[in-house]
Amino acid sequence: MTKREIFEEIFNVVCDVCEVDKTDILSGVKRTEVVEARCIAAHFLIRYGVLPGDVVRFSNGLVRYRQCVNNSANLFDFRKKVSFSFCNDANYIGKILETRLK
């Protein structure tokens, strides 16, 4: 799979599970469910080899800086500790991606 295909697949899964629109995740929307979906997406994108610079390129101008992706990914562990629903969503998404991105 190409990085672009991995990017699309991860966003499709995150959007379906978290019930959040892709443009909301990629933009600066600050609603809790969107921020959590953004953290999950950033974590799995980096985990599956899509670099922050690639996310900026694939986002069609919605994400402007690599640091935004890094910051979201860095919040993953903290959010997993403090939010039960975040932890459940992240675990469920991880299992789905494991089967789809072998």
DSSP file with accessible surface (Angstrom, degrees, kcal/mol):
  #  RESIDUE AA STRUCTURE BP1 BP2  ACC     N-H-->O    O-->H-N    N-H-->O    O-->H-N    TCO  KAPPA ALPHA  PHI   PSI    X-CA   Y-CA   Z-CA
    1    1 A M              0   0  136      0, 0.0     2,-0.1     0, 0.0   100,-0.0   0.000 360.0 360.0 360.0 143.3    0.0    0.0    0.0
    2    2 A T     >  -     0   0   77      1,-0.1     4,-2.4     4,-0.0     5,-0.2  -0.385 360.0-109.3 -80.8 164.7    1.1    3.5   -0.7
    3    3 A K  H  > S+     0   0   86      1,-0.2     4,-2.7     2,-0.2     5,-0.2   0.872 120.8  55.4 -61.1 -36.6    1.3    6.2    2.0
    4    4 A R  H  > S+     0   0   96      2,-0.2     4,-2.4     1,-0.2    -1,-0.2   0.915 108.3  47.3 -63.3 -41.8   -1.7    7.9    0.4
    5    5 A E  H  > S+     0   0  100      2,-0.2     4,-2.6     1,-0.2    -2,-0.2   0.900 112.4  49.2 -67.0 -40.1   -3.8    4.7    0.6
    6    6 A I  H  X S+     0   0   25     -4,-2.4     4,-2.8     2,-0.2     5,-0.3   0.929 110.1  52.3 -63.3 -43.8   -2.8    4.2    4.2
    7    7 A F  H  X S+     0   0    0     -4,-2.7     4,-2.3     1,-0.2    -2,-0.2   0.942 112.5  44.6 -55.4 -49.8   -3.7    7.8    4.9
    8    8 A E  H  X S+     0   0   60     -4,-2.4     4,-2.4     1,-0.2    -1,-0.2   0.909 113.2  50.1 -64.4 -43.1   -7.2    7.3    3.4
    9    9 A E  H  X S+     0   0   43     -4,-2.6     4,-2.4     2,-0.2     5,-0.2   0.928 111.0  48.5 -63.8 -45.0   -7.8    4.0    5.1
   10   10 A I  H  X S+     0   0    0     -4,-2.8     4,-2.8     1,-0.2     5,-0.2   0.941 113.3  47.6 -62.0 -44.2   -6.9    5.3    8.5
   11   11 A F  H  X S+     0   0    5     -4,-2.3     4,-2.6    -5,-0.3     5,-0.2   0.891 109.7  53.2 -66.1 -36.1   -9.1    8.3    8.1
   12   12 A N  H  X S+     0   0   74     -4,-2.4     4,-2.1    -5,-0.2    -1,-0.2   0.943 113.3  43.3 -62.1 -45.1  -12.0    6.2    6.8
   13   13 A V  H  X S+     0   0    3     -4,-2.4     4,-2.7     2,-0.2     5,-0.3   0.942 115.3  47.8 -66.9 -47.0  -11.8    4.0    9.9
   14   14 A V  H  X S+     0   0    0     -4,-2.8     4,-2.8     1,-0.2     5,-0.3   0.932 113.1  48.6 -61.4 -43.5  -11.3    6.8   12.4
   15   15 A C  H  X>S+     0   0   19     -4,-2.6     4,-1.1    -5,-0.2     5,-1.0   0.902 113.5  47.3 -64.5 -40.3  -14.2    8.8   10.9
   16   16 A D  H  <5S+     0   0  115     -4,-2.1    -2,-0.2    -5,-0.2    -1,-0.2   0.944 118.0  39.7 -66.2 -47.4  -16.5    5.7   10.9
   17   17 A V  H  <5S+     0   0   33     -4,-2.7    -2,-0.2     1,-0.2    -3,-0.2   0.929 123.8  37.8 -71.0 -44.4  -15.7    4.7   14.5
   18   18 A C  H  <5S-     0   0   19     -4,-2.8    -1,-0.2    -5,-0.3    -2,-0.2   0.566 100.0-132.6 -85.9  -8.2  -15.6    8.3   16.0
   19   19 A E  T  <5 +     0   0  175     -4,-1.1     2,-0.3    -5,-0.3    -3,-0.2   0.928  60.6 133.6  55.6  48.7  -18.5    9.5   13.9
   20   20 A V      < -     0   0    9     -5,-1.0    -1,-0.2    -6,-0.2     2,-0.2  -0.966  59.8-109.9-128.9 145.3  -16.6   12.7   12.9
   21   21 A D     >  -     0   0   90     -2,-0.3     4,-1.8     1,-0.1     3,-0.4  -0.503  21.5-128.6 -76.5 142.6  -16.1   14.3    9.5
   22   22 A K  H  > S+     0   0   53      1,-0.2     4,-2.3     2,-0.2     5,-0.2   0.883 108.7  54.4 -58.9 -40.4  -12.7   14.1    7.9
   23   23 A T  H  > S+     0   0   72      1,-0.2     4,-1.4     2,-0.2    -1,-0.2   0.861 106.4  52.8 -66.6 -31.7  -12.6   17.8    7.2
   24   24 A D  H  4>S+     0   0   43     -3,-0.4     5,-0.7     2,-0.2    -1,-0.2   0.912 109.4  49.0 -66.2 -42.0  -13.3   18.5   10.9
   25   25 A I  H  <5S+     0   0    4     -4,-1.8    -2,-0.2     1,-0.2    -1,-0.2   0.926 115.1  43.8 -62.5 -43.5  -10.4   16.3   11.9
   26   26 A L  H  <5S+     0   0   14     -4,-2.3    -1,-0.2    -5,-0.2    -2,-0.2   0.709 110.2  64.5 -78.7 -18.9   -8.0   18.0    9.5
   27   27 A S  T  <5S-     0   0   36     -4,-1.4    35,-0.1    -5,-0.2    36,-0.0  -0.232 102.7 -91.4 -93.0-170.4   -9.1   21.5   10.4
   28   28 A G  T   5 +     0   0   54     -2,-0.1    -3,-0.1    34,-0.0    -4,-0.1   0.135  65.5 148.1 -93.4  23.8   -8.8   23.3   13.7
   29   29 A V      < -     0   0   37     -5,-0.7    -2,-0.0     1,-0.1     0, 0.0  -0.333  32.1-161.0 -61.2 135.0  -12.2   22.3   15.1
   30   30 A K        +     0   0  171      4,-0.1    -1,-0.1     5,-0.0     2,-0.0   0.272  40.6 131.1-108.3  10.2  -11.8   22.1   18.9
   31   31 A R    >>  -     0   0  116      1,-0.1     4,-2.6     4,-0.0     3,-0.5  -0.383  66.7-118.0 -63.0 144.6  -14.8   20.0   20.0
   32   32 A T  H 3> S+     0   0   89      1,-0.3     4,-2.7     2,-0.2     5,-0.2   0.891 112.2  50.0 -53.7 -48.0  -13.7   17.1   22.3
   33   33 A E  H 3> S+     0   0   90      1,-0.2     4,-2.0     2,-0.2    -1,-0.3   0.859 112.8  48.2 -64.3 -30.7  -14.8   14.3   19.9
   34   34 A V  H <> S+     0   0    0     -3,-0.5     4,-2.6     2,-0.2    -2,-0.2   0.923 111.1  49.4 -74.2 -42.8  -12.9   15.9   17.0
   35   35 A V  H  X S+     0   0   22     -4,-2.6     4,-2.3     2,-0.2    -2,-0.2   0.919 112.3  48.8 -62.9 -41.0   -9.7   16.5   19.1
   36   36 A E  H  X S+     0   0   23     -4,-2.7     4,-2.3    -5,-0.3    -1,-0.2   0.925 111.5  48.6 -65.4 -42.8   -9.8   12.9   20.2
   37   37 A A  H  X S+     0   0    0     -4,-2.0     4,-2.8    -5,-0.2    -2,-0.2   0.899 110.3  52.9 -62.6 -38.6  -10.4   11.6   16.7
   38   38 A R  H  X S+     0   0   40     -4,-2.6     4,-2.7     2,-0.2    -2,-0.2   0.912 109.2  48.7 -63.2 -42.8   -7.5   13.8   15.5
   39   39 A C  H  X S+     0   0    1     -4,-2.3     4,-2.4     2,-0.2    -2,-0.2   0.921 112.8  47.7 -63.7 -43.3   -5.2   12.3   18.2
   40   40 A I  H  X S+     0   0    1     -4,-2.3     4,-2.4     2,-0.2     5,-0.3   0.939 113.4  47.7 -63.7 -46.3   -6.1    8.8   17.2
   41   41 A A  H  X S+     0   0    1     -4,-2.8     4,-2.6     1,-0.2     5,-0.2   0.941 112.6  48.3 -61.4 -46.3   -5.6    9.5   13.5
   42   42 A A  H  X S+     0   0    6     -4,-2.7     4,-2.2     1,-0.2     5,-0.3   0.911 111.0  51.5 -61.9 -42.0   -2.2   11.1   14.1
   43   43 A H  H  X S+     0   0   48     -4,-2.4     4,-2.4    -5,-0.2    -1,-0.2   0.947 114.7  40.9 -60.1 -49.6   -1.1    8.3   16.3
   44   44 A F  H  X S+     0   0    4     -4,-2.4     4,-2.1     2,-0.2     6,-0.2   0.838 110.8  57.2 -73.8 -30.8   -2.0    5.6   13.8
   45   45 A L  H  <>S+     0   0    2     -4,-2.6     5,-3.0    -5,-0.3    -1,-0.2   0.957 112.6  40.9 -60.6 -48.5   -0.7    7.5   10.8
   46   46 A I  H ><5S+     0   0   65     -4,-2.2     3,-1.7     1,-0.2    -2,-0.2   0.920 112.7  55.4 -66.8 -39.9    2.7    7.8   12.3
   47   47 A R  H 3<5S+     0   0  135     -4,-2.4    -1,-0.2     1,-0.3    -2,-0.2   0.862 109.4  47.1 -61.0 -35.6    2.6    4.2   13.6
   48   48 A Y  T 3<5S-     0   0   51     -4,-2.1    -1,-0.3    -5,-0.1    -2,-0.2   0.210 126.8 -96.7 -95.6  15.8    1.9    3.0   10.0
   49   49 A G  T < 5S+     0   0   35     -3,-1.7     2,-0.8     1,-0.2    -3,-0.2   0.577  77.7 136.3  90.6  10.4    4.7    5.0    8.5
   50   50 A V      < -     0   0    0     -5,-3.0    -1,-0.2    -6,-0.2    -2,-0.1  -0.827  47.9-142.5 -91.3 111.2    2.9    8.1    7.2
   51   51 A L    >>  -     0   0   97     -2,-0.8     4,-1.9     1,-0.1     3,-0.7  -0.318  20.1-110.7 -73.9 155.4    5.1   11.0    8.3
   52   52 A P  H 3> S+     0   0   19      0, 0.0     4,-2.0     0, 0.0     5,-0.1   0.875 120.0  55.8 -53.6 -37.2    3.8   14.3    9.5
   53   53 A G  H 3> S+     0   0   26      1,-0.2     4,-1.9     2,-0.2     5,-0.1   0.868 105.5  52.0 -63.7 -34.6    5.0   16.0    6.3
   54   54 A D  H <> S+     0   0   16     -3,-0.7     4,-2.9     2,-0.2    -1,-0.2   0.891 105.7  54.4 -67.3 -38.7    3.0   13.5    4.3
   55   55 A V  H  X S+     0   0    4     -4,-1.9     4,-1.2     1,-0.2     8,-0.2   0.926 107.0  51.4 -60.8 -41.9   -0.1   14.3    6.3
   56   56 A V  H  <>S+     0   0   37     -4,-2.0     5,-0.7     1,-0.2     3,-0.4   0.935 113.4  44.9 -60.3 -44.6    0.4   18.0    5.4
   57   57 A R  H ><5S+     0   0  156     -4,-1.9     3,-0.9     1,-0.2    -2,-0.2   0.910 114.9  46.6 -66.5 -42.1    0.7   17.1    1.7
   58   58 A F  H 3<5S+     0   0   23     -4,-2.9    -1,-0.2     1,-0.2    -2,-0.2   0.620  97.2  73.7 -77.3 -12.5   -2.3   14.7    1.7
   59   59 A S  T ><5S-     0   0    2     -4,-1.2     3,-1.5    -3,-0.4    -1,-0.2   0.428  98.5-126.2 -86.2   2.9   -4.6   17.1    3.6
   60   60 A N  T < 5S-     0   0  136     -3,-0.9    -3,-0.1     1,-0.3    -2,-0.1   0.891  73.9 -47.5  55.4  41.3   -5.1   19.5    0.6
   61   61 A G  T 3 <S+     0   0   52     -5,-0.7    -1,-0.3     2,-0.3    -4,-0.1   0.399 115.1 108.6  87.2  -3.9   -4.1   22.5    2.6
   62   62 A L  S <  S+     0   0   79     -3,-1.5     2,-0.6     1,-0.2    -2,-0.1   0.851  79.8  47.4 -75.6 -33.9   -6.2   21.8    5.7
   63   63 A V        +     0   0   16     -7,-0.3    -2,-0.3    -8,-0.2    -4,-0.2  -0.944  67.2 177.3-105.9 123.2   -3.2   20.9    7.9
   64   64 A R        +     0   0  187     -2,-0.6     2,-0.4     1,-0.2    -1,-0.1   0.729  57.5  43.2 -99.0 -24.4   -0.4   23.5    7.4
   65   65 A Y    >>  -     0   0  143      1,-0.1     3,-0.9    -9,-0.0     4,-0.9  -0.968  61.6-140.2-133.6 141.3    2.3   22.4    9.8
   66   66 A R  H 3> S+     0   0  142     -2,-0.4     4,-2.3     1,-0.2     3,-0.5   0.840 103.2  66.8 -60.6 -34.4    4.0   19.1   10.7
   67   67 A Q  H 3> S+     0   0  105      1,-0.2     4,-2.9     2,-0.2    -1,-0.2   0.833  93.0  59.3 -60.0 -32.5    4.1   20.3   14.3
   68   68 A C  H <> S+     0   0   60     -3,-0.9     4,-1.9     2,-0.2    -1,-0.2   0.913 108.0  45.1 -61.7 -41.7    0.3   20.1   14.5
   69   69 A V  H  X S+     0   0    8     -4,-0.9     4,-2.5    -3,-0.5    -2,-0.2   0.933 113.8  49.3 -67.7 -45.1    0.4   16.4   13.6
   70   70 A N  H  X S+     0   0   60     -4,-2.3     4,-2.6     1,-0.2    -2,-0.2   0.910 109.9  51.4 -60.4 -43.9    3.2   15.8   16.1
   71   71 A N  H  X S+     0   0   98     -4,-2.9     4,-1.1     2,-0.2    -1,-0.2   0.915 111.1  48.0 -61.3 -42.9    1.3   17.6   18.9
   72   72 A S  H  < S+     0   0   19     -4,-1.9     3,-0.5    -5,-0.2     4,-0.4   0.928 113.1  47.5 -64.1 -43.4   -1.8   15.5   18.2
   73   73 A A  H >< S+     0   0   16     -4,-2.5     3,-1.3     1,-0.2     4,-0.4   0.886 107.8  56.3 -65.2 -37.5    0.2   12.3   18.2
   74   74 A N  H 3< S+     0   0  121     -4,-2.6     4,-0.5     1,-0.3     3,-0.3   0.761 101.8  57.3 -67.4 -23.7    2.0   13.3   21.4
   75   75 A L  T 3X S+     0   0   75     -4,-1.1     4,-2.7    -3,-0.5     5,-0.3   0.572  82.8  90.8 -80.5  -9.0   -1.3   13.7   23.2
   76   76 A F  H <> S+     0   0    5     -3,-1.3     4,-2.3    -4,-0.4    -1,-0.2   0.926  86.2  44.3 -55.7 -53.7   -2.3   10.1   22.5
   77   77 A D  H  > S+     0   0  107     -4,-0.4     4,-1.4    -3,-0.3    -1,-0.2   0.900 114.6  49.8 -62.3 -40.6   -0.9    8.5   25.6
   78   78 A F  H  > S+     0   0  123     -4,-0.5     4,-1.6     1,-0.2     3,-0.4   0.950 112.7  46.1 -62.5 -48.5   -2.2   11.2   27.9
   79   79 A R  H  X S+     0   0   55     -4,-2.7     4,-1.9     1,-0.2     8,-0.3   0.855 107.9  57.8 -64.6 -33.4   -5.7   11.0   26.5
   80   80 A K  H  < S+     0   0   71     -4,-2.3    -1,-0.2    -5,-0.3    -2,-0.2   0.858 108.4  47.1 -65.4 -32.3   -5.7    7.2   26.6
   81   81 A K  H  < S+     0   0  180     -4,-1.4    -1,-0.2    -3,-0.4    -2,-0.2   0.826 120.0  36.0 -76.1 -33.2   -5.1    7.5   30.4
   82   82 A V  H  < S+     0   0   92     -4,-1.6     2,-0.5     1,-0.2    -2,-0.2   0.610 109.8  60.1-101.8 -11.8   -7.7   10.1   31.2
   83   83 A S     X  -     0   0   20     -4,-1.9     4,-2.3    -5,-0.2    -1,-0.2  -0.936  52.7-168.8-126.9 114.8  -10.6    9.2   28.8
   84   84 A F  H  > S+     0   0  161     -2,-0.5     4,-2.4     2,-0.2     5,-0.2   0.914  93.5  48.4 -64.0 -43.4  -12.3    5.8   28.9
   85   85 A S  H  > S+     0   0   62      1,-0.2     4,-2.7     2,-0.2     5,-0.2   0.896 110.7  51.7 -67.1 -37.5  -14.2    6.4   25.6
   86   86 A F  H  > S+     0   0    0      2,-0.2     4,-2.9     1,-0.2     5,-0.2   0.935 109.9  49.6 -61.6 -45.6  -11.0    7.5   23.9
   87   87 A C  H  X S+     0   0   30     -4,-2.3     4,-2.4    -8,-0.3    -2,-0.2   0.922 112.2  47.5 -60.8 -45.5   -9.2    4.4   25.1
   88   88 A N  H  X S+     0   0   74     -4,-2.4     4,-2.4     2,-0.2    -1,-0.2   0.926 113.7  47.0 -62.3 -46.6  -12.0    2.1   23.8
   89   89 A D  H  X S+     0   0   48     -4,-2.7     4,-2.9     2,-0.2     5,-0.2   0.923 112.8  49.7 -61.6 -44.4  -12.1    3.9   20.4
   90   90 A A  H  X S+     0   0    1     -4,-2.9     4,-2.5    -5,-0.2    -2,-0.2   0.915 112.5  46.7 -62.9 -43.4   -8.4    3.7   20.0
   91   91 A N  H  X S+     0   0   67     -4,-2.4     4,-2.0    -5,-0.2    -1,-0.2   0.917 114.0  47.8 -64.6 -43.1   -8.2    0.0   20.9
   92   92 A Y  H  X S+     0   0  141     -4,-2.4     4,-2.1     2,-0.2    -2,-0.2   0.933 113.1  47.6 -64.5 -44.8  -11.1   -0.8   18.5
   93   93 A I  H  X S+     0   0    0     -4,-2.9     4,-2.9     1,-0.2     5,-0.2   0.910 109.2  55.0 -63.5 -41.2   -9.6    1.3   15.7
   94   94 A G  H  X S+     0   0    7     -4,-2.5     4,-2.0    -5,-0.2    -1,-0.2   0.908 108.3  48.1 -58.6 -41.9   -6.2   -0.4   16.3
   95   95 A K  H  X S+     0   0  141     -4,-2.0     4,-1.4     2,-0.2    -1,-0.2   0.908 112.3  48.8 -67.0 -41.1   -7.8   -3.8   15.9
   96   96 A I  H  X S+     0   0   27     -4,-2.1     4,-2.1     1,-0.2     3,-0.3   0.940 112.7  47.6 -62.6 -47.0   -9.6   -2.8   12.7
   97   97 A L  H  X S+     0   0    0     -4,-2.9     4,-2.7     1,-0.2    -1,-0.2   0.850 103.9  62.1 -65.9 -32.6   -6.4   -1.4   11.2
   98   98 A E  H  < S+     0   0  110     -4,-2.0    -1,-0.2    -5,-0.2    -2,-0.2   0.896 110.6  39.5 -58.0 -41.1   -4.4   -4.4   12.1
   99   99 A T  H >< S+     0   0   94     -4,-1.4     3,-0.5    -3,-0.3    -2,-0.2   0.865 120.6  43.4 -78.5 -35.1   -6.6   -6.6    9.9
  100  100 A R  H 3< S+     0   0  127     -4,-2.1    -2,-0.2     1,-0.2    -3,-0.2   0.773 116.6  43.5 -83.3 -27.0   -6.9   -4.0    7.0
  101  101 A L  T 3<        0   0   20     -4,-2.7    -1,-0.2    -5,-0.2    -2,-0.1  -0.087 360.0 360.0-113.1  34.4   -3.3   -2.8    6.8
  102  102 A K    <         0   0  213     -3,-0.5    -3,-0.1     0, 0.0    -4,-0.0  -0.241 360.0 360.0 -63.4 360.0   -1.4   -6.1    7.1
